[in-house]
Amino acid sequence: MQPRRTNKCEGRWCTAADADGGTALHLAASAGLADVCLALLAHRDFRAVNDKNASGQTALHYAARSGMGDVCNALLAWRSF
C-alpha cells in the first residue's frame, strides 16, 4: 500500500520537529524550496517561523548557510518573521 500523499500541512504536522528541533521549515529552507517555505508560512496552523533547533539555528540560518537567497528573501519578507 502506498502512503497517502498530500500537499497540505495538517494540524500538528505543521509544527512537528525532529529530535534535534528541526522543523519542516528548516528542511525546506536548507533544500532551497522557497515555494514549500511559503506554503508552510501561509498555513493557518503554522507557528514555527522563528523556531530554533538544538543548535540555536532558525530556518533563515539554514537557508543562508546553504546559499539559498530566494528562501532568505521569502523568509525575511514574511509578515511574522
C-alpha positions in Angstrom: 0.0 0.0 0.0 1.3 3.4 -1.0 1.4 6.2 1.7 -1.2 8.9 1.2 0.4 12.0 -0.4 -0.8 15.4 0.2 0.3 19.0 -0.4 -1.5 20.2 2.7 0.1 20.9 6.1 -2.3 19.3 8.6 -2.6 20.4 12.2 0.3 19.4 14.4 2.4 18.2 11.4 2.9 21.9 10.5 5.0 22.4 13.6 6.4 18.9 14.3 10.1 18.8 15.0 12.7 16.1 14.8 14.9 15.0 17.7 17.3 18.0 17.1 14.4 20.5 16.9 14.4 20.9 13.2 11.1 21.7 11.6 9.6 21.2 8.1 10.6 24.9 7.6 14.2 24.1 8.5 14.3 21.3 6.0 12.6 23.2 3.2 14.8 26.2 3.7 18.0 24.2 3.6 16.9 22.5 0.4 16.1 25.8 -1.3 12.4 25.1 -1.5 11.0 28.6 -1.3 7.6 27.6 -2.5 7.3 25.0 0.3 8.5 27.6 2.8 5.8 30.0 1.7 3.2 27.3 1.8 4.2 26.4 5.4 4.2 30.0 6.4 0.8 30.7 4.9 -0.9 27.8 6.7 -3.2 28.9 9.5 -1.7 26.3 11.9 1.9 27.1 11.3 3.6 28.9 14.2 7.3 27.8 13.8 8.6 30.7 11.7 11.3 31.6 14.3 11.8 28.2 16.0 15.3 27.3 16.7 16.8 23.8 16.6 19.1 22.3 19.3 22.0 24.3 17.8 20.0 27.6 18.1 19.5 27.9 14.4 16.4 29.1 12.6 15.3 28.2 9.1 16.8 31.5 8.0 20.2 30.3 9.3 19.8 27.1 7.3 18.9 29.0 4.1 21.7 31.5 4.4 24.3 28.8 5.2 23.1 26.8 2.2 23.3 29.8 -0.1 19.5 29.9 -0.8 19.0 33.6 -1.5 15.4 33.1 -2.7 14.5 31.3 0.5 16.2 34.0 2.6 14.2 36.7 0.8 11.0 34.8 1.3 11.5 34.3 5.0 12.6 37.9 5.6 9.6 39.3 3.7 7.1 37.2 5.7 5.0 39.3 8.0 5.6 37.4 11.2 9.3 36.8 10.8 
